[in-house]
Amino acid sequence: MASDHLKSVLLLGGAGYLGSVLTRSLLELGYKVKIFDNFLFGTSGLDQLSHPNLNIVKADLCDIKALSKACEQVDVIVLLAAIVGRRLDDVQRATMRDINLLASSVAVDAAIEHGVERFIFASSDSVYGTTRGLVYETAVPEPRTLYSRLKLRMEERIVNAKRRDFHPTILRIGSCYGYSPRMRFDLPVNKIVRDAVLNKKISLPSGDEQRAFIHVADACQAISRCLAGHLNMVSGEVFNVCAAGQNYSMQDIANQVASLVPEVKINFGENSPGVEDYKLSDSKLQKLLDFSPKWNLKQGIEELLQAIEDGKFPDPWSLQFNNN
């Protein structure tokens, strides 16, 4: 349930893959939710969603006036909006910096100016980069991509903005999977399931690297736990958001999917693997915020298999379902 004094939540990027699930979850918990989104990937995440406590603002994060106004009279801001992926041409570099650093920094300033009590930043476990082994929040980040470097810079700005009446929290979210009203098939698990069902083939650049995974609904649960957590537990803190026991290699995932889809072939290509190869610890999230994941990988795969077979995605290869 919503906290007695934290009633209104602004979701910056609330119509996206994570945001469209989080919106429904927060409304069920009794929060008033304001969504601020430019709907770059369409409105599917919010279609047929109507609620007296839901307010939708269509605007771009770079529109400073609209952003500032949206921050008025809210108790909590959750910053989800970001340009994601690894597109490294000059135009995308400029766009990524504009959104992921400059406009995001304005959002922090606007939150402080309007007296917002809590600020939750959806960062990424990719900030750990080339770190190896079991990774806790105390590990020194080693970001390798532009996306992850910008995430780390925003983390630093947000934590440094902490003060007596402004309490930021950083969530380093693992690789999400599972069904969302605003679906993404560029995410590893979702992509593998799509290709297995519709192509009967799974193609992987490499299969040995370990990554941390979490169902999108559990990632949203972690955010709601932060909203409900005592200030002493969340103010200025960094949390890994993952699910215990869900550190997998890509080959592990491909094998699980293949076991559920008949006649699937798994092929390994000659492309270079990603930089991620580590196990993420969620012990801090469990201990301080009483977090316990509800989903496992098999359940998430079965959920996606059913959604694809039910024809919920007319063209799963469409750019509508791909952020990269």
Steps between C-alpha positions, in 0.01 A plus 500: 500500500603860446681668787289734713699805391634392161196503276601645163763350269636648177636243256736658249483255211197329645366359171801279433578132557556540874277802551182351356525209746597728789206733431250219547675375811506842669135566419409168661700603809298820532740762363407789277712461187602768252668376182735726305598348168556599136353168375791443264398135468126556491224482757462123526631500857203702619228404254172410670638611838260735674512591868384800704847526658685501166615819328686484167721781370631467145827696485871455445755487781694774320202737529613676818180693557280194466737297717505762775123528504461123519715498815256722687301349785646149489659312788726265306665503157615181331735570209462220245543699178819427307636432155622141520708268287847524353449714187826690478470724196541872568132587484404237756787605726363853510146378556606261775688775686209742463253261659706280730710777655395858424120472513523246781709748702230763450247253639704476822519880531127535434424238764700690761351834396144368539562330834477138383594279794630189324672440167555149364738457208477192278866438428648183351723217616700572183690763702702207639634437149805274514466418871518125559372259764218560749428873492371701793410870506841578650680385184680769301304557175689449173253618231607431142217638285375855456165396644651357819743790544213748485302290748791513743541876461129546576532277805777724632302818439188363663671364812695824543169690495385329821400743773277524804181526296603313183562126513628327184534126439693324224379168359748307286254282313605173341387380159120489505282243328132415483178635359420871509216695338779694325701200390871491416652222292852644497552373858694169506242261648207651311694489173599136548140399570372689195759343269441153639124514452486671162830398335570170677856629530701672774812688390750614762831686458640309799354292779730490803471850650296530821242775542241588764132472404173608660138490391363844416226462764762427767702804394184704553452335840850620596404857409181482707705365791716810479191719504376329816841467668600716794716798406787367709504190280487666158636856518822525301516123459591286199327165447560220253164394360514136400360166609698256711589194297425667166856555383519317170715462194334555164542131428312416822209714382505358148493147639203579726308650210589211270369253760158665473487551122527188278750475213702812586860525383763704691776663293806687624639775276839661467409839648676631809317435826380781723714639781269374776619186677416499870250394764299771671415486871154607617576449872478872585159534336377190681625602843418872504175501300370146553508433127411154374454427126172344393609378158760251378643469151289198400178681596608808303582294192165319515320835537668633186439180304130530572486871409671437164283198423191707587600748229543800730782631278405523128861571400747421781789627283347845467694801629204554732635209708870581471687780682839428343 
